[in-house]
Amino acid sequence: MKAPSLKPSSIAGRLLMFSGIFVTLALAVAAIVLWLALKTVVREQVDQRLDIQIGALAGAVTRDAEGRIALSTPLDAPPFDRPSSGWYWQIDDGRQRLTSRSLMNGTIDAPPPRQDLRHVLMGMPTSGSGGDRGRGPLYLRQAVRSIDGMTLTITATAPVIALVGPALRALFWLVPCMLLLGLVLMAGTLWQIRFGLRPLKSMAANIDAINRGERARLPDEATVELAPLALKTNTLQATNEERLAATRIQFANLAHGLKTPVASLLLALDEQNDPQGALRGLAARIDNRIKHHLAAARRVMASSDNVASTDVAVSVADLHRAIGQIHAERKIAFDTDIAQGLRVACDESDVEEMLGNLIDNAFKWASSRVTLRARRDGPIARITIEDDGPGIPADRLDAVLLPGVREDEHVPGNGFGLSIVNELAGLYGGSLVLEANGAVGLRSVLCLPLVVRSAG
């Protein structure tokens, strides 16, 4: 199946563009949320580590005999033992400071801790930011504790990179995965668009089949959203067919009501009753105008998107039932050999008029048998009708195609049947040829255009 157009003016293009924007925004929001979540998790881990260090320092602080603060046990375990690492601790009583080995006798630049009632009562550390004498920004946790009558400010710090580094490393793998997810989502969206628009493509194919004459109506649509459209399209098709049928009937009435009297008038006028030729000229002009307008109308219908299509076998069967009853007393055998599925691009009423005239003529003149064969010959259908009657002299085969010309005045008719067949066939780009059928009989060869079926 042909892929749908992805131009912005197409439905598929609009859906894909909207999905692309939506997926991009969704992934961007997801990336921001994940970044914030990772930072929060990392910060909580750093807070826990620093709070444990603060608690350990608070538990190890003692006062010596001289009133100086000291630690009862060393607390410079990793990472607080790495010089200038940003992992520091500091205890300050206002007069004296104890610092971690990693500070290398330096001090932490930190604002006074923000203390509210909850932090004061529970001794909970607070967060803040500071520095280490110009060596880099620090993230710090501070707590104020009262120990043995001393008010101590205990500070533990971590480098800022400890907060963002793990999150950045996680995003280093997460971002490519999200991009891959975005591509997978877009591929899924494209497949979804193709699957979702398949009923529309199927409906378009069925409409093309109607235009080619292969279908009469759209099938019942299973898709809920398209079912009303299919129903309205079928209703419109039925309405157009009714209007077209009414128009064709009007033109048929015009043809039978005007052509025959005008042709008879032309035959009746001669030099004796119209010595100046004025009436003959006027009648000829009327006849030409009638032919011109009928031909123009059929050309418009033949060139429209609603291409006519007629099943030859069905039309022949209908005509045989009607004509066979008219000539039932003569017991004429009628043999047919029609290619399966043979359809011509002509209106059904015109096909019946052409074949009806030819079959009726064959039954009139046949002695015992009429044979009809229809075959495909390239882009045309070749329909041959043979009878075993007396036939027509070779020098008269072309003349009998003229309006009003009759080969035998004793046989009922007006001499316009073959001329009408010849004219109708020409209007559809076909032809009618009369030939001798061997030693006796007549062969009529009617060529009409086949219905063109698309390759898809």
LOGUNU-615458 format. One record per residue (C-alpha): residue number from 1; residue in three letters; chain; x, y, z. Coordinates in steps of 0.001 Angstrom, whole numbers, always signed. Each point is the difference from the previous one (the first is absolute). Layout:
<pts>
  pos  code  unit        X        Y        Z
  NUM   ALA     A        X        Y        Z
...
</pts>
This chain:
<pts>
  pos  code  unit        X        Y        Z
    1   MET     A       +0       +0       +0
    2   LYS     A    +1293    +3425     -898
    3   ALA     A    +1247    +2007    +2991
    4   PRO     A    -2149    +3017     +948
    5   SER     A    +1190    +3472     -954
    6   LEU     A    +1826    +1739    +2853
    7   LYS     A     -421    +3540    -1347
    8   PRO     A    -1278    +2540    +2575
    9   SER     A    -3151     +429    -2095
   10   SER     A     -869    -3709     +361
   11   ILE     A    -1745    -1608    +2965
   12   ALA     A    +2925    -2385     +496
   13   GLY     A    +2470    +2910      -69
   14   ARG     A    -2006    +1974    +2544
   15   LEU     A     -336    -2989    +2329
   16   LEU     A    +3710     -779     -267
   17   MET     A     +963    +3642     +588
   18   PHE     A    -2275     +235    +3050
   19   SER     A    +1347    -3297    +1339
   20   GLY     A    +3581    +1173     -534
   21   ILE     A     -620    +3211    +1935
   22   PHE     A    -1872    -1872    +2735
   23   VAL     A    +2690    -2696     +348
   24   THR     A    +2771    +2631      +62
   25   LEU     A    -1744    +2027    +2711
   26   ALA     A     -828    -3144    +1982
   27   LEU     A    +3618    -1185     -124
   28   ALA     A    +1268    +3478     +963
   29   VAL     A    -2364     +146    +2981
   30   ALA     A     +956    -3572     +942
   31   ALA     A    +3699     +909     -187
   32   ILE     A     -519    +3047    +2262
   33   VAL     A    -2038    -2034    +2485
   34   LEU     A    +2605    -2783      +39
   35   TRP     A    +2795    +2551     +452
   36   LEU     A    -1781    +1559    +2963
   37   ALA     A     -794    -3416    +1451
   38   LEU     A    +3614    -1147     -351
   39   LYS     A    +1257    +3209    +1595
   40   THR     A    -2445     -469    +2877
   41   VAL     A    +1102    -3589     +581
   42   VAL     A    +3689     +902     -166
   43   ARG     A     -531    +2974    +2319
   44   GLU     A    -1828    -2187    +2510
   45   GLN     A    +2899    -2474      -66
   46   VAL     A    +2534    +2814     +491
   47   ASP     A    -2145    +1473    +2793
   48   GLN     A     -108    -3377    +1709
   49   ARG     A    +3757     -385     -261
   50   LEU     A     +674    +3502    +1347
   51   ASP     A    -2593     -381    +2783
   52   ILE     A    +1646    -3251    +1102
   53   GLN     A    +3334    +1813     +141
   54   ILE     A    -1558    +2837    +2022
   55   GLY     A    -1541    -2511    +2412
   56   ALA     A    +3311    -1813     +401
   57   LEU     A    +1842    +3284     +657
   58   ALA     A    -2588    +1059    +2559
   59   GLY     A     +373    -3303    +1796
   60   ALA     A    +3801     +191      +57
   61   VAL     A     +417    +3625    +1277
   62   THR     A    +1546     +322    +3470
   63   ARG     A    +1504    +2799    +2121
   64   ASP     A    +3530     -391    +1386
   65   ALA     A    +1289    +1290    +3310
   66   GLU     A     +830    +3383    -1497
   67   GLY     A    -3548     +406    -1362
   68   ARG     A     +970     -604    -3602
   69   ILE     A    -2161    -2160    -2261
   70   ALA     A    +1390    -3202    -1406
   71   LEU     A    -1094    -3255    -1549
   72   SER     A      +86    -3207    +1905
   73   THR     A     +680    -1948    -3209
   74   PRO     A    +1299     +988    -3456
   75   LEU     A    -2851     +505    -2561
   76   ASP     A    +1953     +629    -3198
   77   ALA     A    -1178    -3147    -1743
   78   PRO     A     -381     +168    -3809
   79   PRO     A     -918    +2205    -1708
   80   PHE     A     +793    +2572    +2705
   81   ASP     A    +3686     -932     -124
   82   ARG     A     +695    +1166    -3564
   83   PRO     A    +1584    +3479      -92
   84   SER     A    -1954    +2738    -1836
   85   SER     A    -2675    -2534    -1010
   86   GLY     A    -2910    +2123    +1186
   87   TRP     A     -913    -2663    +2544
   88   TYR     A     +662    +1933    +3214
   89   TRP     A    -1244     +313    +3514
   90   GLN     A     +403    +2773    +2541
   91   ILE     A     -978     +504    +3662
   92   ASP     A     -198    +3603    +1257
   93   ASP     A     -777    +1128    +3571
   94   GLY     A     +591    +3695     -726
   95   ARG     A    +3581      -46    +1325
   96   GLN     A    +1494    -3150    -1371
   97   ARG     A     -388    -2070    -3171
   98   LEU     A     +658    -3641     -696
   99   THR     A     +300     -909    -3676
  100   SER     A     +441    -3109    -2116
  101   ARG     A    +3368    -1022    -1347
  102   SER     A    -1328     +638    -3539
  103   LEU     A     -314    +3742     +754
  104   MET     A    +3770     +197     +505
  105   ASN     A     -259    +2545    +2863
  106   GLY     A    -2437    +2089    -1989
  107   THR     A    -3525    +1045     +984
  108   ILE     A    -3446     -229    -1553
  109   ASP     A    -1632    +3247    -1070
  110   ALA     A    -3618     -554     +998
  111   PRO     A    -2807    +2339    +1049
  112   PRO     A    -1567     -511    +3421
  113   PRO     A    -2379    -2982      -54
  114   ARG     A    -3694     +721     -432
  115   GLN     A    -1685    -1332    +3103
  116   ASP     A    -3738     -232     +564
  117   LEU     A    -1763    -1494    +2999
  118   ARG     A     -151    -3461    -1539
  119   HIS     A    +3749      -81     -700
  120   VAL     A     +835    +1397    +3442
  121   LEU     A    -2138    -2515    +1904
  122   MET     A     +966    -3055    -2074
  123   GLY     A    +3553     +980     -866
  124   MET     A     -615     -600    -3689
  125   PRO     A    +2654    +1251    -2437
  126   THR     A     -842    +2654    -2556
  127   SER     A    +1284     +314    -3550
  128   GLY     A    +1916    +2891    -1491
  129   SER     A    +2824     +990    -2294
  130   GLY     A    +3461    +1279     +664
  131   GLY     A    +3645     -187    -1035
  132   ASP     A    +3479     -980    +1193
  133   ARG     A    +2007    +3178     -355
  134   GLY     A     -237     +306    -3770
  135   ARG     A     +497    -3660     -905
  136   GLY     A    -3532     -635    -1236
  137   PRO     A    -3707      +75     +893
  138   LEU     A    -1183    -2409    +2684
  139   TYR     A    -3279    -1555    +1012
  140   LEU     A     -227      -81    +3750
  141   ARG     A    -2064    -1284    +2881
  142   GLN     A      +96    +1821    +3360
  143   ALA     A    -1310     -860    +3437
  144   VAL     A     +135    +1906    +3323
  145   ARG     A     +438    -2304    +2984
  146   SER     A     +381     +657    +3770
  147   ILE     A    +2564    -2408    +1443
  148   ASP     A    +1259     +226    +3606
  149   GLY     A    -1136    +3615     +208
  150   MET     A    +1665     +864    -3295
  151   THR     A    -1911    +1309    -3030
  152   LEU     A    +1670    -1487    -3041
  153   THR     A     -586     +603    -3713
  154   ILE     A     +860    -3195    -1867
  155   THR     A     +397     +285    -3775
  156   ALA     A     +506    -2799    -2535
  157   THR     A     +452     +773    -3702
  158   ALA     A     +112    -1707    -3371
  159   PRO     A    +1139    +1392    -3368
  160   VAL     A    -2859    +1225    -2199
  161   ILE     A    +1102    -2434    -2682
  162   ALA     A     -963    -2818    +2389
  163   LEU     A    -3624    +1102     -457
  164   VAL     A      -76     +290    -3806
  165   GLY     A    +2718    -2450    -1022
  166   PRO     A    -1949    -3250     +597
  167   ALA     A    -3080    +1510    -1652
  168   LEU     A    +2051    +1038    -3033
  169   ARG     A    +1535    -3448     -272
  170   ALA     A    -3438    -1557     +179
  171   LEU     A    -1297    +2364    -2702
  172   PHE     A    +2984     -915    -2187
  173   TRP     A    -1630    -3408     -452
  174   LEU     A    -3571    +1125     +486
  175   VAL     A      -75    +2625    -2797
  176   PRO     A     +990    -2437    -2818
  177   CYS     A    -2576    -2452    +1328
  178   MET     A    -2659    +2722      -88
  179   LEU     A    +1000     +981    -3533
  180   LEU     A     -293    -3637    -1039
  181   LEU     A    -3379     -114    +1729
  182   GLY     A    -1037    +3088    -1954
  183   LEU     A     +973    -1664    -3303
  184   VAL     A    -1914    -3134     +962
  185   LEU     A    -3044    +2115     +907
  186   MET     A     +181    +1859    -3334
  187   ALA     A     +313    -3289    -1892
  188   GLY     A    -2997    -1317    +1931
  189   THR     A    -1903    +3192     -789
  190   LEU     A     +777     -354    -3711
  191   TRP     A    -1219    -3591      +39
  192   GLN     A    -3081    +1097    +1946
  193   ILE     A     -716    +2697    -2605
  194   ARG     A     +303    -2506    -2840
  195   PHE     A    -2230    -2478    +1819
  196   GLY     A    -2504    +2682     +994
  197   LEU     A     -260    +1448    -3526
  198   ARG     A     -370    -3417    -1642
  199   PRO     A    -3846     +212      -23
  200   LEU     A     +268    +3345    -1838
  201   LYS     A    +2326    -1544    -2605
  202   SER     A    -2394    -2921     -361
  203   MET     A    -2914    +2402     -496
  204   ALA     A    +1994    +1944    -2612
  205   ALA     A     +774    -3268    -1827
  206   ASN     A    -3707     -915      +22
  207   ILE     A     -900    +3442    -1377
  208   ASP     A    +2561     -523    -2789
  209   ALA     A    -1625    -3372     -688
  210   ILE     A    -3365    +1768     -322
  211   ASN     A    +1545    +2497    -2436
  212   ARG     A    +1424    -2886    -2046
  213   GLY     A    -3383    -1688      -38
  214   GLU     A    +1159    -2981    +2077
  215   ARG     A    -2301     +800    +2935
  216   ALA     A    -3442    +1535     +256
  217   ARG     A     +132    +1097    +3643
  218   LEU     A    +2387     +315    +2894
  219   PRO     A     -101    -3068    +2278
  220   ASP     A    -1334     +267    +3534
  221   GLU     A    +2735    +1737    +2012
  222   ALA     A    +1049    -1771    +3197
  223   THR     A    +1800    +3090    +1309
  224   VAL     A    -2483    +1926    +2131
  225   GLU     A    +1320    +3438    -1005
  226   LEU     A     -144     -757    -3745
  227   ALA     A    -3359    -1783      -56
  228   PRO     A    -2042    +3273     -339
  229   LEU     A    +2352    +1177    -2793
  230   ALA     A     -445    -3275    -1901
  231   LEU     A    -3782     +221     +399
  232   LYS     A     -126    +3609    -1232
  233   THR     A    +2323     -839    -2918
  234   ASN     A    -2242    -2896    -1052
  235   THR     A    -3047    +2247     +282
  236   LEU     A    +1707    +2623    -2170
  237   GLN     A     +989    -2700    -2506
  238   ALA     A    -3577    -1249     -203
  239   THR     A    -1298    +3544     -479
  240   ASN     A    +2516     +688    -2776
  241   GLU     A     -918    -3257    -1738
  242   GLU     A    -3670     +918     +114
  243   ARG     A     +747    +3416    -1475
  244   LEU     A    +2254    -1525    -2647
  245   ALA     A    -2636    -2575     -905
  246   ALA     A    -2620    +2737     -343
  247   THR     A    +2374    +2005    -2198
  248   ARG     A     +755    -3009    -2199
  249   ILE     A    -3704     -689     -380
  250   GLN     A     -535    +3585    -1108
  251   PHE     A    +2753     -282    -2577
  252   ALA     A    -1332    -3375    -1174
  253   ASN     A    -3446    +1513     -418
  254   LEU     A    +1560    +2887    -1884
  255   ALA     A    +1878    -2398    -2276
  256   HIS     A    -3042    -2101     -804
  257   GLY     A    -2335    +2951     -141
  258   LEU     A    +2037    +2234    -2302
  259   LYS     A    +2581    -1998    -1912
  260   THR     A    -2378    -2359    -1762
  261   PRO     A    -2506    +2692    -1143
  262   VAL     A    +2818    +2287    -1122
  263   ALA     A    +1710    -2834    -1899
  264   SER     A    -3340     -947    -1581
  265   LEU     A     -515    +3633     -945
  266   LEU     A    +3400      +87    -1697
  267   LEU     A     -873    -3133    -1988
  268   ALA     A    -3390    +1431     -981
  269   LEU     A    +1398    +3281    -1313
  270   ASP     A    +1302      +30    -3558
  271   GLU     A     +421    +2389    -2919
  272   GLN     A    -3689     -190     -865
  273   ASN     A    -1463    +1076    +3333
  274   ASP     A    +3031    +2097    +1023
  275   PRO     A    +1481    +1348    -3252
  276   GLN     A    +2091    +2667    +1760
  277   GLY     A    +1326    -2421    +2652
  278   ALA     A     -881    +2407    +2818
  279   LEU     A    -2099    -2523    +1912
  280   ARG     A    +2580    -2742     -449
  281   GLY     A    +2700    +2324    +1288
  282   LEU     A    -2088     +960    +3029
  283   ALA     A     -820    -3651     +770
  284   ALA     A    +3685     -911     -353
  285   ARG     A     +953    +2767    +2418
  286   ILE     A    -2559    -1272    +2518
  287   ASP     A    +1318    -3555     -408
  288   ASN     A    +3604    +1161     +487
  289   ARG     A     -887    +1987    +3124
  290   ILE     A    -1798    -3005    +1503
  291   LYS     A    +2985    -2248     -710
  292   HIS     A    +2422    +2609    +1345
  293   HIS     A    -1767     +431    +3348
  294   LEU     A     -549    -3722     +485
  295   ALA     A    +3664     -679     -768
  296   ALA     A    +1149    +2748    +2372
  297   ALA     A    -2188    -1355    +2793
  298   ARG     A    +1337    -3543     -414
  299   ARG     A    +3600    +1242     -151
  300   VAL     A     -469    +1886    +3283
  301   MET     A    -1429    -3102    +1629
  302   ALA     A    +2726    -2225    -1413
  303   SER     A    +2789    +2339    +1184
  304   SER     A    -1391     +552    +3510
  305   ASP     A    +1423    -1716    +3067
  306   ASN     A    -3135    -2119     +257
  307   VAL     A    +1083    -2390    -2778
  308   ALA     A    -2834    -2149    -1314
  309   SER     A     +377    -3767     +174
  310   THR     A    -2261    -2641    -1504
  311   ASP     A     +233    -3776     +248
  312   VAL     A     -329    -1318    -3569
  313   ALA     A    -1231    -3464    +1023
  314   VAL     A    -2782    +1434    +2174
  315   SER     A    -1180    +2383    -2740
  316   VAL     A       +2    -2775    -2638
  317   ALA     A    -1996    -2300    +2277
  318   ASP     A    -2623    +2713     +637
  319   LEU     A     -268     +782    -3725
  320   HIS     A     -298    -3673     -930
  321   ARG     A    -2971     -452    +2300
  322   ALA     A    -1780    +2989    -1558
  323   ILE     A     +919     -536    -3684
  324   GLY     A     -377    -3775     +234
  325   GLN     A    -3638     +422    +1020
  326   ILE     A     -641    +2387    -2927
  327   HIS     A    +1364    -2554    -2509
  328   ALA     A    -1056    -3113    +1904
  329   GLU     A    -2084    -1368    -2879
  330   ARG     A    +3057     -161    -2280
  331   LYS     A    +1890    -2298    +2446
  332   ILE     A    +3380    +1668     -600
  333   ALA     A    +2856    -1565    +2003
  334   PHE     A    +2138    +2521    +1875
  335   ASP     A    +3552     -991     +975
  336   THR     A    +2241    +2196    +2146
  337   ASP     A    +3688     -156     +878
  338   ILE     A     +942    +2955    +2219
  339   ALA     A    +3303     +412    +1879
  340   GLN     A     -466     -173    +3759
  341   GLY     A     -258    +3362    +1766
  342   LEU     A      -50    +1986    -3251
  343   ARG     A    -1052    +3593     +750
  344   VAL     A     -113    +2934    -2408
  345   ALA     A     +381    +3682     +949
  346   CYS     A    -3405     +974    -1406
  347   ASP     A    -3323     +889    +1509
  348   GLU     A    -2257    -3008     +488
  349   SER     A    -2890    +1520    -1981
  350   ASP     A    +2317     +752    -2959
  351   VAL     A    +1409    -3534      +59
  352   GLU     A    -3501    -1439      +16
  353   GLU     A    -1004    +2285    -2891
  354   MET     A    +3037    -1000    -2102
  355   LEU     A     -150    -3740     +723
  356   GLY     A    -3805      +18     -144
  357   ASN     A       -7    +1397    -3559
  358   LEU     A    +2683    -2429    -1187
  359   ILE     A    -1559    -3084    +1637
  360   ASP     A    -3483     +978    -1197
  361   ASN     A    +1275     +414    -3578
  362   ALA     A    +1742    -3369     +195
  363   PHE     A    -3217    -1702    +1209
  364   LYS     A    -2013    +1701    -2776
  365   TRP     A    +2255    -1328    -2774
  366   ALA     A    +1324    -3279    +1437
  367   SER     A    -1225    -3304    -1406
  368   SER     A     +673    -2140    +3067
  369   ARG     A    +2882    +1266    +2161
  370   VAL     A    +1527    +3165    +1485
  371   THR     A    +3422      -95    +1679
  372   LEU     A    +1468    +2673    +2269
  373   ARG     A    +3664      -31    +1083
  374   ALA     A    +1728    +2561    +2192
  375   ARG     A    +3747      +95     +666
  376   ARG     A    +2633    +2354    +1349
  377   ASP     A    +2258    +1468    -2654
  378   GLY     A    +2525    +2292    +1686
  379   PRO     A    -1853    +3017    +1422
  380   ILE     A    -3262     -797    -1803
  381   ALA     A    -2753    -2590     +110
  382   ARG     A     -671    -1622    -3382
  383   ILE     A    -3641    -1144     -212
  384   THR     A     -902    -2057    -3065
  385   ILE     A    -3613     -840     -971
  386   GLU     A     -505    -2470    -2857
  387   ASP     A    -3143    -1275    -1701
  388   ASP     A     -629    -2540    -2772
  389   GLY     A    -2404    +2176    -1974
  390   PRO     A     +296    +1324    -3574
  391   GLY     A    +2610    +2600     +976
  392   ILE     A     +644    +3358    -1679
  393   PRO     A    +1834     +522    -3312
  394   ALA     A    +3568    +1185     +495
  395   ASP     A     -652    +3284    -1819
  396   ARG     A    -2859     +782    +2407
  397   LEU     A    +1770     -662    +3331
  398   ASP     A     +995    +3636     +487
  399   ALA     A    -3234    +1483    -1336
  400   VAL     A    -2255    -1763    +2512
  401   LEU     A    +1785    +1861    +2828
  402   LEU     A    -1472    +3290    -1256
  403   PRO     A    -3200    +1361    +1622
  404   GLY     A    -3240    -1141    -1639
  405   VAL     A    +1625    -2549    -2339
  406   ARG     A    -1810    -3369      -55
  407   GLU     A    +1123    -3132    -1820
  408   ASP     A    -3469    -1575     -261
  409   GLU     A    -3207    +2023     +166
  410   HIS     A    -2052    -3131     +733
  411   VAL     A    +1572     -492    +3424
  412   PRO     A    -1354    +2275    +2781
  413   GLY     A    +2309    +2859     +992
  414   ASN     A     +868    +3630     -659
  415   GLY     A    +3610     -257    -1157
  416   PHE     A    +1497    +1804    +2981
  417   GLY     A    +1096    -2949    +2213
  418   LEU     A    +3470     -596    -1468
  419   SER     A     +710    +3732     -354
  420   ILE     A     -814     +516    +3698
  421   VAL     A    +2330    -2880     +966
  422   ASN     A    +2761    +1444    -2176
  423   GLU     A     -428    +3479    +1470
  424   LEU     A     -113    -1190    +3615
  425   ALA     A    +3089    -2174     -461
  426   GLY     A    +1883    +2951    -1484
  427   LEU     A     -927    +2243    +2927
  428   TYR     A    +1688    -2455    +2386
  429   GLY     A    +3082     -306    -2197
  430   GLY     A    -1132    -3347    -1435
  431   SER     A    -1161    -1152    -3402
  432   LEU     A    -2472    -2173    -1903
  433   VAL     A    +1049    -2050    -3026
  434   LEU     A    -2279    -2204    -2129
  435   GLU     A    +1524    -3019    -1771
  436   ALA     A    -1177    -2972    -2002
  437   ASN     A     -349    -3112    +2159
  438   GLY     A    +1487    -2502    -2424
  439   ALA     A    -2211    -1040    -2895
  440   VAL     A    -3214    +1113    +1690
  441   GLY     A     -916    +2217    +2906
  442   LEU     A    +1258    +3223    +1533
  443   ARG     A    +2658     +626    +2609
  444   SER     A     -241    +3192    +2097
  445   VAL     A    +3199     +903    +1897
  446   LEU     A     -577    +2523    +2808
  447   CYS     A    +3121    +1349    +1767
  448   LEU     A     -391    +1840    +3323
  449   PRO     A    +2556    +1205    +2599
  450   LEU     A     +658    -2284    +2960
  451   VAL     A     -250    +1166    +3604
  452   VAL     A    +3534     +929    +1056
  453   ARG     A     +953    -1597    +3307
  454   SER     A    +2719    +1672    +2026
  455   ALA     A    +3173    -1914     +829
  456   GLY     A     -523     +619    +3753
</pts>
